[in-house]
């Protein structure tokens, strides 16, 4: 007696083979699909611009969080709660590291599209 799972597996494999056969007849899975082509220059520039916009927004969010944490730290120091204020130093260091990572990412995108696009990389201001 044949196990039900093996029948199901056989049907699944047969269905997959049929789909691949149909696609190869249509030409989707043929030799043209095996060759990867690079996207047009305009698409690369649009994608880089979108990535830069997201990175600029993330930097602004990090900068606002840094300003809030620094203001809280200063208030705590003025209130005499120095030990608690120094705990915020780790948060401030993390936000500085986030800014540095964002700057590196912006430069990596600029390097990747250099010579392909006329767009310039945005300048992320420091905290």
N, C-alpha and C positions, 0 to 999 in steps of 0.2 A: 504494500500500500504506500502511495506517495504522500508525503507530508504536505499539509496545506501551505506552509510557508514556502516550500520549494516551488509549488505551482505559482504562487503569487510573485515570487522572485523571477520565475521564468517569464511570466506575463509582463512584468515590469521591464525586463531586459528586452523582450521582443518589441514592446511599445517604444522604448527608447531607440532601438535600432530602426524602427519604422519612421520615427520622427527625423532621425539623422538622414535616412535615405531620401525622404521627401525634401528636406532642406538642401541636400546636395543636388537634387534634380532641379530645384528652383534656382540654385546658384548661390544661396546664402552661405552654405558651409563649404563651398568649393575653394579652389586655390586662391581666389581673390580675398576670401575671408582670412586665410592663413597669413597673408601679408599685412603687417600693421603699417598704417600710414600715419604720419604726424598730422595733428589737426592744423587747419589753416592758421596763418599768422594772426588774423583778426580774432579768432577764437582764443588763442593763447593770450593776446593782449587784454581781452575782455575778462578772461579768467584771472589773470594777474591783477587787474584793477579791482575785481571783486575781493580777492584775497587781501589786497592792501587795505581796502575799506574795512574789512573785518578786523585786521590787525590794528588799524588806527583806532577803531572803536574799543577794542580790548585794551589798548594802551591808555585811552582816556578813562576807562573804567578803573584800571589799575592805579592811574594817577589820582583819581578822586578818592579811592580807598586809601592810598598812601597819605593824602592830605588829611583825611579824617583820622587815621591812626596817629599821625604825627600831632595833630591838634589835641587828641585825647591824651597822648603821652605828655605833652607840654602842660596840660591842665593837671594831670596827676602829679607831675613834678612840682608844680607851684603849690599843690595842696599838701605836699610833704609825703606823698605815697610813692617814694622813689623805687621801692622794690617792685611794686605792681607796674610802675611805668617801664621798668627795664624788661618786663615780660613782653612788652610791645615791640622791643627791638627785633625779636625773631620775626614778627609779622612784617616789620618794615624791611628787613633783609630779604624776606620772601618776595615782597612786592618789587624790590629793586631787581631781584633775579628774574622776575616775570618780565620786567621792562627790558632787561638785557636780552632775554630770549626772543622777545618780540622784535627788537632791533636786528638781531641775527637773522631772523626769519625774513624780515623785509629785505635785507641785503642779499639773502639767498635767492629770493624771487627776482630781484633786480639783476643778479648775475645770470640767472637762468634765461631771462628774456633779453639780455643785452644783445643789441644788434638786430633784434626782431621787431621791437616796438619802439615807438617814439616817446612813450610815456616814461616819466621819471618817477623814481621811488619817493614815497613821502618821507619826510623827516620827522621822526618821533622825538618829541622834546623830552629832556630828562626831567626828573622830579625836582 
